[in-house]
Amino acid sequence: MDRDLIEKYFNDQCSEEELEQVLEWFQTDKGQAFLKQDMEREEKRLAGNNASSLFSEVESEELFRRIQKHKKKG
């Protein structure tokens, strides 16, 4: 598969024909292997950047209170 075409796919820049081509390739063994490897790279990147820092910190008691409040309304 053409690397530039895959990059276009991930940047949401494919034509309909290109999109079909990439999606068909993702269903092949090589496409599945690529997706698995890409997900593993992304997971390692996020772990290295301390992904938990992407979210604002909320005290656990306050979070629990909000959840309980929401459950009572539902």
C-alpha positions as CSV (number, residue, x, y, z in Angstrom):
1,M,0.0,0.0,0.0
2,D,1.2,3.5,-0.8
3,R,2.3,5.3,2.3
4,D,1.1,8.6,1.0
5,L,-2.4,7.2,0.5
6,I,-2.5,5.9,4.0
7,E,-1.4,9.3,5.3
8,K,-4.1,10.9,3.2
9,Y,-6.6,8.5,4.8
10,F,-5.6,9.4,8.4
11,N,-5.8,13.1,7.5
12,D,-9.2,12.6,6.0
13,Q,-8.1,13.7,2.6
14,C,-9.0,10.7,0.4
15,S,-11.3,10.7,-2.5
16,E,-14.1,8.1,-2.4
17,E,-12.1,5.8,-4.7
18,E,-9.0,6.2,-2.5
19,L,-11.1,5.6,0.6
20,E,-12.5,2.3,-0.8
21,Q,-8.9,1.2,-1.7
22,V,-7.6,1.9,1.8
23,L,-10.5,0.3,3.5
24,E,-10.2,-2.8,1.3
25,W,-6.5,-3.0,2.1
26,F,-7.2,-2.8,5.9
27,Q,-9.2,-6.0,5.5
28,T,-6.1,-7.9,4.2
29,D,-3.6,-9.6,6.4
30,K,-1.0,-6.9,5.6
31,G,-3.5,-4.2,6.4
32,Q,-4.5,-5.8,9.7
33,A,-0.8,-6.1,10.6
34,F,-0.3,-2.4,9.8
35,L,-3.2,-1.3,12.0
36,K,-2.1,-3.5,14.9
37,Q,1.5,-2.1,14.6
38,D,0.2,1.5,14.3
39,M,-2.0,1.1,17.4
40,E,0.9,-0.4,19.4
41,R,3.1,2.6,18.4
42,E,0.4,5.1,19.4
43,E,-0.1,3.3,22.7
44,K,3.6,3.5,23.5
45,R,3.7,7.2,22.5
46,L,0.8,8.0,24.8
47,A,2.3,6.0,27.6
48,G,5.6,7.8,27.1
49,N,3.8,11.2,27.3
50,N,1.9,10.2,30.4
51,A,-1.5,10.1,28.8
52,S,-3.2,10.7,32.1
53,S,-1.9,14.3,32.0
54,L,-4.1,14.8,29.0
55,F,-7.1,15.0,31.3
56,S,-7.6,17.6,34.0
57,E,-7.3,16.2,37.4
58,V,-10.6,15.9,39.4
59,E,-10.6,14.8,43.0
60,S,-12.0,11.3,43.3
61,E,-14.6,12.2,45.9
62,E,-16.0,15.0,43.7
63,L,-16.1,12.7,40.7
64,F,-17.9,10.0,42.8
65,R,-20.4,12.7,44.0
66,R,-21.1,13.7,40.5
67,I,-21.7,10.1,39.4
68,Q,-24.0,9.5,42.3
69,K,-26.0,12.7,41.5
70,H,-26.3,11.7,37.9
71,K,-27.5,8.2,38.8
72,K,-30.2,9.5,41.1
73,K,-31.6,11.7,38.3
74,G,-31.7,8.7,35.8
